Amino acid sequence: MRAARLMSLVLLLQGRGGMTAAELARELEVSERTVHRDVLALSEAGIPVYADRGRGGGYRLLEGYRTRLTGLDRAEAEALFLSGVPAALREMGLQEVAATARLKAAAALAPGLRDAPATAAQRFHLDAPGWFAPGDPPPAALAPLARAVWNDCTVTASYRDRVRELEPYGLVLKGGSWYLAARSRGRFLVYRVDRFGAVEQGGGGFDRDPGFDLAAFWAGQSAEFTRSLLREEVTLRLSPRGVRLLRHVADPAALPGALASLRPDGTVRLAVESVEVAYSQVLRFGPEAEVLGPPELRALVAEAAARTAALYR
């Protein structure tokens, strides 16, 4: 732990030119007294750290000194590509690895470019979880599954009261929930991480399919899942304004089919999840849509229209 902190201290000084004890303490999350002790230890080890006295002083490395500690190891290099999603790193247990990788990358930059990471961080930030959702703790299975994904290790896991042997290929964070893409008995499937029970690393690794593309696989699975929800169809007659509202009311997966079915008189067929869901969607059209079918949906909307009219008499 202390060795990693000492290395981080050197990289911070190399990347920023000079820092006060208070600044170093804040970055390293230790006390200023600990910083003073660490600097003394570095000096005794031959690292040319010196102190600038007086107001505005601090610690610096001897001019021209360059540490050879800036090379990234494999784990740091891989974690660096996830550093724009801090919540995901924290939940997978990779926050410290990524922090070290960022320090190494910053220290390796030319002096004129050392403010580039801070400049980017102040301009772009990815907040993955959705709105109006509590900050639930990450699923207990996430960290062991993440380790298995990184190391290409098989796992034995309890999922929905069944024990499964899986080859974990990748993790996806979608709408604040984690999903695992894994191969089981030769098939690639998607599992919700919060539905896993105990997860144990298997007896060995597995050979990844070189043709597997996580992003493409997830896109295909997401589209198939969305389409599978649209089990029913309703028929509407839309006014010109209703046609313009269609793209704001219809499910995104149903919109292309609806637009293709649109007739000159405004009649359109719309795929929906259920009559209950269609009811809430149709009400958003207001008087710009008439339900032609199915009859039960037409009756529900007619009753809602009558109750609304009664309120305004």
SEMAR-767896 format. One record per residue (C-alpha): residue number from 0; x negated, z, y negated. Coordinates in nm, 4 decimals. Example, Ala and Ser with C-alpha at 12.3 -4.5 7.8 and 13.67 -1.06 7.14 Angstrom:
# SEMAR-767896
(pt 0; (-1.2300; 0.7800; 0.4500)) (pt 1; (-1.3670; 0.7140; 0.1060)) 
//
This chain:
# SEMAR-767896
(pt 0; (0.0000; 0.0000; 0.0000)) (pt 1; (-0.2758; 0.0949; -0.2453)) (pt 2; (-0.4838; -0.2105; -0.1524)) (pt 3; (-0.1913; -0.4369; -0.2406)) (pt 4; (-0.1448; -0.2521; -0.5707)) (pt 5; (-0.5146; -0.2858; -0.6594)) (pt 6; (-0.5008; -0.6569; -0.5893)) (pt 7; (-0.1876; -0.6898; -0.8036)) (pt 8; (-0.3611; -0.5058; -1.0884)) (pt 9; (-0.6556; -0.7473; -1.0811)) (pt 10; (-0.4235; -1.0482; -1.0696)) (pt 11; (-0.2206; -0.9164; -1.3620)) (pt 12; (-0.5344; -0.8759; -1.5751)) (pt 13; (-0.6615; -1.2176; -1.4737)) (pt 14; (-0.3296; -1.3833; -1.5471)) (pt 15; (-0.2563; -1.2143; -1.8807)) (pt 16; (-0.6003; -1.1548; -2.0234)) (pt 17; (-0.5497; -0.7862; -2.1027)) (pt 18; (-0.2847; -0.5175; -2.0673)) (pt 19; (-0.2376; -0.1582; -2.1753)) (pt 20; (-0.2103; 0.1222; -1.9202)) (pt 21; (0.1585; 0.1546; -2.0071)) (pt 22; (0.2211; -0.2151; -1.9430)) (pt 23; (0.0368; -0.2038; -1.6117)) (pt 24; (0.2246; 0.1102; -1.5083)) (pt 25; (0.5554; -0.0594; -1.5846)) (pt 26; (0.4642; -0.3743; -1.3875)) (pt 27; (0.3273; -0.1832; -1.0880)) (pt 28; (0.5989; 0.0867; -1.0993)) (pt 29; (0.3486; 0.3738; -1.1032)) (pt 30; (0.2350; 0.6328; -1.3571)) (pt 31; (-0.0301; 0.5662; -1.6209)) (pt 32; (-0.2495; 0.8266; -1.4489)) (pt 33; (-0.2321; 0.6197; -1.1299)) (pt 34; (-0.3344; 0.3113; -1.3291)) (pt 35; (-0.6402; 0.4947; -1.4671)) (pt 36; (-0.7395; 0.6015; -1.1138)) (pt 37; (-0.6919; 0.2479; -0.9812)) (pt 38; (-0.9065; 0.1004; -1.2585)) (pt 39; (-1.1819; 0.3523; -1.1784)) (pt 40; (-1.1639; 0.2574; -0.8107)) (pt 41; (-1.1914; -0.1139; -0.8974)) (pt 42; (-1.4943; -0.0500; -1.1186)) (pt 43; (-1.6642; 0.1461; -0.8403)) (pt 44; (-1.5935; -0.1465; -0.6050)) (pt 45; (-1.7748; -0.3867; -0.8383)) (pt 46; (-1.4752; -0.5468; -1.0126)) (pt 47; (-1.5742; -0.5842; -1.3819)) (pt 48; (-1.2777; -0.4079; -1.5445)) (pt 49; (-1.3438; -0.2538; -1.8841)) (pt 50; (-1.1355; -0.0712; -2.1440)) (pt 51; (-1.0850; -0.1754; -2.5049)) (pt 52; (-1.0759; 0.1378; -2.7165)) (pt 53; (-0.8631; 0.1973; -3.0219)) (pt 54; (-0.5210; 0.0796; -3.1316)) (pt 55; (-0.3975; -0.2187; -2.9369)) (pt 56; (-0.6618; -0.1651; -2.6704)) (pt 57; (-0.6159; -0.1779; -2.2983)) (pt 58; (-0.7842; -0.3028; -1.9838)) (pt 59; (-0.9504; -0.6409; -1.9414)) (pt 60; (-1.1650; -0.8289; -1.6942)) (pt 61; (-1.5116; -0.9378; -1.7990)) (pt 62; (-1.4926; -1.2769; -1.9710)) (pt 63; (-1.5298; -1.5565; -1.7177)) (pt 64; (-1.4644; -1.3392; -1.4116)) (pt 65; (-1.2337; -1.5025; -1.1587)) (pt 66; (-1.1122; -1.3279; -0.8484)) (pt 67; (-1.1079; -1.5127; -0.5181)) (pt 68; (-0.7875; -1.3385; -0.4157)) (pt 69; (-0.5579; -1.6079; -0.5520)) (pt 70; (-0.5138; -1.8034; -0.2298)) (pt 71; (-0.1618; -1.7757; -0.0915)) (pt 72; (-0.1112; -1.6837; 0.2713)) (pt 73; (0.1687; -1.8509; 0.4651)) (pt 74; (0.4304; -1.5786; 0.4127)) (pt 75; (0.3629; -1.5659; 0.0387)) (pt 76; (0.3750; -1.9432; 0.0019)) (pt 77; (0.7085; -1.9620; 0.1829)) (pt 78; (0.8575; -1.6718; -0.0116)) (pt 79; (0.7466; -1.8294; -0.3398)) (pt 80; (1.0004; -2.1084; -0.2912)) (pt 81; (1.2792; -1.8468; -0.2827)) (pt 82; (1.1608; -1.6549; -0.5880)) (pt 83; (1.4387; -1.7991; -0.8040)) (pt 84; (1.6968; -1.6081; -0.5985)) (pt 85; (1.5867; -1.2442; -0.6418)) (pt 86; (1.8941; -1.0935; -0.4756)) (pt 87; (1.8379; -1.3048; -0.1644)) (pt 88; (1.4722; -1.2023; -0.1468)) (pt 89; (1.5618; -0.8366; -0.1806)) (pt 90; (1.8275; -0.8515; 0.0903)) (pt 91; (1.5936; -1.0283; 0.3340)) (pt 92; (1.3120; -0.7799; 0.2707)) (pt 93; (1.0818; -1.0378; 0.1086)) (pt 94; (1.0741; -0.9088; -0.2497)) (pt 95; (0.7211; -0.7629; -0.2387)) (pt 96; (0.5760; -1.0691; -0.0648)) (pt 97; (0.7248; -1.2992; -0.3280)) (pt 98; (0.6038; -1.0781; -0.6133)) (pt 99; (0.2461; -1.0995; -0.4834)) (pt 100; (0.2797; -1.4754; -0.4433)) (pt 101; (0.3997; -1.5148; -0.8022)) (pt 102; (0.1062; -1.3096; -0.9298)) (pt 103; (-0.1394; -1.5221; -0.7337)) (pt 104; (0.0171; -1.8427; -0.8579)) (pt 105; (0.0112; -1.7199; -1.2187)) (pt 106; (-0.3522; -1.6092; -1.1919)) (pt 107; (-0.4532; -1.9508; -1.0623)) (pt 108; (-0.3024; -2.1325; -1.3605)) (pt 109; (-0.5148; -2.2614; -1.6447)) (pt 110; (-0.5144; -2.0232; -1.9469)) (pt 111; (-0.2898; -2.2529; -2.1498)) (pt 112; (-0.0232; -2.2541; -1.8784)) (pt 113; (-0.0052; -1.8845; -1.7941)) (pt 114; (0.3108; -1.8301; -1.9935)) (pt 115; (0.4954; -2.1006; -1.7945)) (pt 116; (0.6510; -1.8626; -1.5345)) (pt 117; (0.7821; -1.6267; -1.8031)) (pt 118; (0.9074; -1.9189; -2.0115)) (pt 119; (1.1038; -2.0603; -1.7174)) (pt 120; (1.2401; -1.7182; -1.6183)) (pt 121; (1.3773; -1.6661; -1.9686)) (pt 122; (1.5596; -2.0001; -1.9582)) (pt 123; (1.6945; -2.0354; -1.6020)) (pt 124; (1.8417; -1.7739; -1.3709)) (pt 125; (2.0415; -1.8167; -1.0500)) (pt 126; (2.3082; -1.5509; -0.9884)) (pt 127; (2.4337; -1.6322; -0.6387)) (pt 128; (2.7199; -1.3842; -0.5728)) (pt 129; (3.0663; -1.4724; -0.6968)) (pt 130; (3.2593; -1.3099; -0.9804)) (pt 131; (3.4836; -1.0045; -0.9425)) (pt 132; (3.3256; -0.8984; -0.6140)) (pt 133; (3.1651; -0.5564; -0.5616)) (pt 134; (2.7946; -0.5492; -0.4920)) (pt 135; (2.8222; -0.4769; -0.1218)) (pt 136; (2.5021; -0.3786; 0.0596)) (pt 137; (2.3469; -0.6579; 0.2670)) (pt 138; (2.4497; -0.6748; 0.6344)) (pt 139; (2.2275; -0.4662; 0.8607)) (pt 140; (2.1569; -0.7732; 1.0740)) (pt 141; (2.0169; -0.9756; 0.7826)) (pt 142; (1.6599; -0.8418; 0.7786)) (pt 143; (1.5929; -0.8830; 1.1551)) (pt 144; (1.7551; -1.2282; 1.1509)) (pt 145; (1.5415; -1.3279; 0.8514)) (pt 146; (1.2255; -1.2195; 1.0355)) (pt 147; (1.3324; -1.4205; 1.3389)) (pt 148; (1.4018; -1.7266; 1.1213)) (pt 149; (1.0595; -1.7026; 0.9550)) (pt 150; (0.8780; -1.6593; 1.2865)) (pt 151; (1.0831; -1.9011; 1.5034)) (pt 152; (1.1712; -1.6190; 1.7441)) (pt 153; (1.4730; -1.6091; 1.9722)) (pt 154; (1.7154; -1.3181; 1.9338)) (pt 155; (1.9639; -1.1384; 2.1536)) (pt 156; (2.2559; -1.0423; 1.9335)) (pt 157; (2.6009; -0.8927; 1.9585)) (pt 158; (2.8540; -1.1138; 1.7786)) (pt 159; (3.2262; -1.0407; 1.7887)) (pt 160; (3.1799; -0.8165; 2.0930)) (pt 161; (2.9859; -1.0806; 2.2861)) (pt 162; (2.6122; -1.0828; 2.3544)) (pt 163; (2.4533; -1.4158; 2.2654)) (pt 164; (2.1071; -1.5662; 2.3051)) (pt 165; (2.0283; -1.7568; 1.9860)) (pt 166; (1.7553; -1.9677; 1.8335)) (pt 167; (1.7902; -1.8845; 1.4597)) (pt 168; (1.7086; -2.1904; 1.2477)) (pt 169; (1.8077; -2.0878; 0.8976)) (pt 170; (2.0026; -1.8592; 0.6659)) (pt 171; (2.2452; -1.9723; 0.3948)) (pt 172; (2.3816; -1.7624; 0.1076)) (pt 173; (2.7245; -1.8951; 0.0063)) (pt 174; (2.9616; -1.7241; -0.2353)) (pt 175; (2.7922; -1.3871; -0.1852)) (pt 176; (2.8090; -1.4063; 0.1977)) (pt 177; (2.5244; -1.4800; 0.4396)) (pt 178; (2.5527; -1.7317; 0.7249)) (pt 179; (2.3142; -1.8063; 1.0109)) (pt 180; (2.2568; -2.1573; 1.1445)) (pt 181; (2.1435; -2.1188; 1.5041)) (pt 182; (2.1163; -2.3154; 1.8256)) (pt 183; (2.2936; -2.1775; 2.1309)) (pt 184; (2.2939; -2.3623; 2.4638)) (pt 185; (2.1813; -2.6802; 2.2966)) (pt 186; (2.4460; -2.6746; 2.0170)) (pt 187; (2.3979; -2.5916; 1.6526)) (pt 188; (2.6587; -2.3461; 1.5233)) (pt 189; (2.7223; -2.1299; 1.2156)) (pt 190; (2.7654; -1.7509; 1.2351)) (pt 191; (2.8646; -1.5017; 0.9645)) (pt 192; (2.5847; -1.2473; 0.9396)) (pt 193; (2.8188; -0.9565; 0.8565)) (pt 194; (2.9883; -1.0047; 1.1955)) (pt 195; (2.6708; -0.9377; 1.3931)) (pt 196; (2.6164; -0.6062; 1.5640)) (pt 197; (2.2790; -0.5145; 1.7093)) (pt 198; (2.0083; -0.7809; 1.6824)) (pt 199; (1.6962; -0.7700; 1.8989)) (pt 200; (1.4054; -1.0100; 1.8970)) (pt 201; (1.3790; -1.2027; 2.2210)) (pt 202; (1.0846; -1.2338; 2.4511)) (pt 203; (0.9268; -1.5313; 2.2784)) (pt 204; (0.9507; -1.8114; 2.0297)) (pt 205; (1.1199; -2.1475; 2.0432)) (pt 206; (1.0244; -2.4991; 1.9445)) (pt 207; (1.2206; -2.6127; 1.6403)) (pt 208; (1.3928; -2.9484; 1.6506)) (pt 209; (1.1846; -3.1530; 1.4013)) (pt 210; (1.4927; -3.3531; 1.3048)) (pt 211; (1.6952; -3.0495; 1.1978)) (pt 212; (1.7711; -3.0472; 0.8227)) (pt 213; (1.9257; -2.7166; 0.7134)) (pt 214; (2.0725; -2.8483; 0.3864)) (pt 215; (2.2290; -3.1534; 0.5534)) (pt 216; (2.3597; -2.9460; 0.8451)) (pt 217; (2.5212; -2.6941; 0.6103)) (pt 218; (2.6777; -2.9663; 0.3972)) (pt 219; (2.8320; -3.1234; 0.7063)) (pt 220; (2.9575; -2.7914; 0.8423)) (pt 221; (3.1036; -2.6918; 0.5041)) (pt 222; (3.2909; -3.0212; 0.4706)) (pt 223; (3.4224; -2.9997; 0.8272)) (pt 224; (3.5347; -2.6395; 0.7772)) (pt 225; (3.7151; -2.7231; 0.4534)) (pt 226; (3.8898; -3.0204; 0.6125)) (pt 227; (3.9940; -2.8086; 0.9102)) (pt 228; (4.1875; -2.5775; 0.6780)) (pt 229; (4.4054; -2.8613; 0.5446)) (pt 230; (4.6512; -2.8670; 0.8336)) (pt 231; (4.9695; -2.9719; 0.6538)) (pt 232; (5.0792; -3.2358; 0.4035)) (pt 233; (5.3285; -3.2322; 0.1157)) (pt 234; (5.4758; -3.5206; -0.0817)) (pt 235; (5.5133; -3.4960; -0.4594)) (pt 236; (5.6328; -3.7169; -0.7407)) (pt 237; (5.4105; -3.6630; -1.0450)) (pt 238; (5.4625; -3.7458; -1.4086)) (pt 239; (5.1726; -3.9173; -1.5922)) (pt 240; (5.0592; -3.5742; -1.7090)) (pt 241; (5.0959; -3.4429; -1.3534)) (pt 242; (4.8648; -3.7176; -1.2300)) (pt 243; (4.6040; -3.5996; -1.4814)) (pt 244; (4.6542; -3.2404; -1.3608)) (pt 245; (4.6098; -3.3373; -0.9970)) (pt 246; (4.2313; -3.3022; -0.9926)) (pt 247; (4.2626; -2.9493; -1.1341)) (pt 248; (4.5297; -2.8375; -0.8862)) (pt 249; (4.4396; -3.0037; -0.5548)) (pt 250; (4.1799; -2.8624; -0.3208)) (pt 251; (3.8532; -3.0576; -0.3789)) (pt 252; (3.8491; -3.1681; -0.0153)) (pt 253; (4.2050; -3.3004; -0.0449)) (pt 254; (4.1595; -3.4813; -0.3759)) (pt 255; (4.0057; -3.8113; -0.2500)) (pt 256; (4.2874; -3.8620; 0.0003)) (pt 257; (4.5515; -3.7732; -0.2569)) (pt 258; (4.4150; -4.0205; -0.5115)) (pt 259; (4.4019; -4.2916; -0.2454)) (pt 260; (4.7695; -4.2304; -0.1601)) (pt 261; (4.8901; -4.2319; -0.5240)) (pt 262; (5.1599; -4.4943; -0.5869)) (pt 263; (5.2681; -4.6507; -0.9171)) (pt 264; (5.5825; -4.4337; -0.9318)) (pt 265; (5.3661; -4.1178; -0.9153)) (pt 266; (5.4401; -4.0408; -0.5510)) (pt 267; (5.1410; -3.8769; -0.3823)) (pt 268; (5.0666; -3.7199; -0.0448)) (pt 269; (4.8592; -3.4016; -0.0715)) (pt 270; (4.6869; -3.2238; 0.2185)) (pt 271; (4.7310; -2.8457; 0.1995)) (pt 272; (4.6384; -2.5381; 0.3981)) (pt 273; (4.9992; -2.4219; 0.4419)) (pt 274; (5.3401; -2.4293; 0.2732)) (pt 275; (5.2645; -2.0898; 0.1171)) (pt 276; (4.9418; -2.2196; -0.0393)) (pt 277; (5.1151; -2.5413; -0.1474)) (pt 278; (5.3844; -2.3350; -0.3211)) (pt 279; (5.1283; -2.1681; -0.5495)) (pt 280; (4.9607; -2.5026; -0.6147)) (pt 281; (5.2827; -2.6849; -0.7026)) (pt 282; (5.3877; -2.4114; -0.9456)) (pt 283; (5.0741; -2.4884; -1.1462)) (pt 284; (5.2151; -2.8350; -1.2196)) (pt 285; (5.5191; -2.6817; -1.3887)) (pt 286; (5.7782; -2.9514; -1.4687)) (pt 287; (5.5228; -3.2294; -1.4131)) (pt 288; (5.5825; -3.2435; -1.0359)) (pt 289; (5.8852; -3.2787; -0.8082)) (pt 290; (5.8553; -3.1783; -0.4432)) (pt 291; (5.9923; -3.4500; -0.2136)) (pt 292; (5.8942; -3.2808; 0.1115)) (pt 293; (5.8845; -3.0806; 0.3225)) (pt 294; (6.2341; -2.9370; 0.2626)) (pt 295; (6.1262; -2.5715; 0.2839)) (pt 296; (5.8713; -2.6204; 0.0052)) (pt 297; (6.1279; -2.8027; -0.2097)) (pt 298; (6.3682; -2.5102; -0.1607)) (pt 299; (6.1045; -2.2533; -0.2563)) (pt 300; (6.0091; -2.4397; -0.5754)) (pt 301; (6.3779; -2.4996; -0.6654)) (pt 302; (6.4469; -2.1262; -0.6329)) (pt 303; (6.1428; -2.0440; -0.8504)) (pt 304; (6.2563; -2.2959; -1.1118)) (pt 305; (6.6068; -2.1488; -1.1174)) (pt 306; (6.4765; -1.7921; -1.1590)) (pt 307; (6.2451; -1.9079; -1.4365)) (pt 308; (6.5297; -2.0902; -1.6150)) (pt 309; (6.7433; -1.7739; -1.5906)) (pt 310; (6.4764; -1.5752; -1.7687)) (pt 311; (6.4869; -1.8113; -2.0667)) (pt 312; (6.8644; -1.8549; -2.1074)) 
//
